[in-house]
Amino acid sequence: MEKLLEVISFILQRSPKGRNRQELAKLIYLSDGVFFQKYAKVITEQKYIHLEDSPYPMELNQALLHLKENRLIDVTPKLTETGISGYLLTWVGTEHEDEIDLNRQEKRILRKVLENFKGSVYDENRVYPNLYENYVITPLFSEIKFSKETINTKIHFFKRKTLLNISGKIFKVLFSE
């Protein structure tokens, strides 16, 4: 669970407005998925379960409890005109990115994923379609597996892109005149 704690602290320290539980779970999953695509292993060593709203690391609740008990995160209600619409997790511990026990490659992947989702985490199917598909096709309350057979970005992405380009060219040929 140590790596999971490090990843959560990295994400929350780089999210000044905080993140809700669902966004945090998705960011951890996407970070592990992108890292897996490059290095054939995950950062957090977590198993993921497909819940109704997102992929969810199995030990996330324990990790959040640990961080809350050690006064490193704060949980505040997100207020809207209609009432409370969830809770935000914010980092209140000291900023210590240099002390986070992640190697350079892990931090680089985390920065890349966070760069794609500066605000909230939405349309992850546009940014990481293969990772989105990997958890969406997994039955509810089943383990989401990372494997070379289910996540192969280059083949998956380029096949789809080629088909879209071919379709676009056919459309132009048929209807250009």
N, C-alpha and C positions, 0 to 999 in steps of 0.2 A: 504493500500500500504506500510505501515511501515515495515511489516515482509518481503515483497518482497525486499525492499531497504536493509534490514539487510542481507538477503540471497545473494543478488548480491555483496554487499561489502565483505562478507565472501569468496565467490567464487573468486572474483577478487584479493583479498589480498593473496590468496593461489595459484594464477596463475601468477607467475612472468613474463612469456612471454605474458600474456594477453590472451583473448578469443575473438573469433568473435561472432556476434550476434546469429548465429545459435547454436553454441556450448553452449553459455550461456543459451539460451532458453531450450536446451535439458537437461543441467545439473540441471536447476531449476525444470523442469518436473520430471526428474528421482529422484531427492531428495524428491520432494513431493510424488511421487509414492512409494518409499521405505518407507518413513515415514508413509504413509497411510496403507501400508501392516502391519506395526507393531502396529500403534496406532489408525487406522480407522479415521484419519483426516489428512489434509495437513498442511504443515508449513506456506505457504504463503497466504492461503485463496484465492487463485486465481482460476479463471476459465481459461481453456485452449481451444484454437482453433487449429484445424488441418490445418496448412498451407502446401504448396507444399513440403517444405523441412524439417519441424520439427513441434513438438507441440510448441505452442507459448502462454505464459501468456498474458492475455488480457491487463494488465496494464504495460507491460514491456517497451514500448516506453515512457510512462510518467515517469517511474522510471529512465530510462537512461537519459532523458532530465533533470530531477531533479538533478541527480548526476553530469551531465556535467555542468549545470548552477552553481552548488556549487563547482566546480573545484575539484571534488573527483575522476573523471575518465578522461582519455584522449582518444581520438579516433585518431588512426594513420593508414594510408594506409598500407596494406600488399603488398609489392612489390615483383614481380617475374620477370623472364626474359621477359615475354610477357606483362608486365604492372602491373596494380593494380588488385589484385585478392581478394578484400574484405578489410575489416577494422578490426583492433584489438582494443578491449576495454581494457585499462590497468588502474590499480588503482594508483592514484597519491596523494591521501589523506594520512594522517598519518596512520601508521599501528596501529590498535587498536582492535585486536581480542578480548581482554578481555572486551572491552566496547560494543561489539556487543550484541544487545538485543535478544539473542537466548538462550534457555535453553540447558542443557547438552545433552539431548537426540537429540535435533535438530542439534547441532554441531556435535555430533557423526555420525549421518546419513549423514550429508554434507561431513564430512571427508571421510567416507566410499565410497561415490559416487565419490568424487574427486580422491581418491586412485585408483579407477578402470579406471580413465581417466586422467592420469598424463599429457600426451601429448595432442593430439586432441581427440575429441569425435567421435569414429568410432566403428563399430560393436557393438553398444549398444544392438542389438538383441541377441548377445552371452552372454552378462553380465546380462541383464534384459529382457529376452524374453517375459515375460508376459506384461511388461510395453510398450515394443516396439509394441507388437501385439495390445495392447489397443489403441494406437494412429493410427496405420496403418489401422486398420479395421474401424476406424471412418471416415465417408465421409469428403471430403475436405470442409473446411470452416464451419465445424460443431463443436459443443462443445465436447471436450473429457471429458468423465465423469469418475470420480473415484467412484467405488462402489464395494461392496463385491462380487457382481455377476460377474463383468468384470475383477477384479484383485484378483485372489486367488492363490498366488504363490505356496504354498505347493501342492495343488491338481494339478495345471497346470504343475508344474515342475516335480513332481515325476511321474505323468502319462507318460509324455514324456520320462523321463529317463528310466522308467521301460520298455516301448515299445522298446527303443533303445537297452537295455540290452537283452531283449527277442529276438529281431531281430538278434543281434550279436551272441547269443548262437545258434539260429537256423542256422545261416550261418555257424558257426563252425561245427555243427553236420552234416550238409549236405555236406560240402566241406572240412572237416578236413582230410579225408583219401585219 
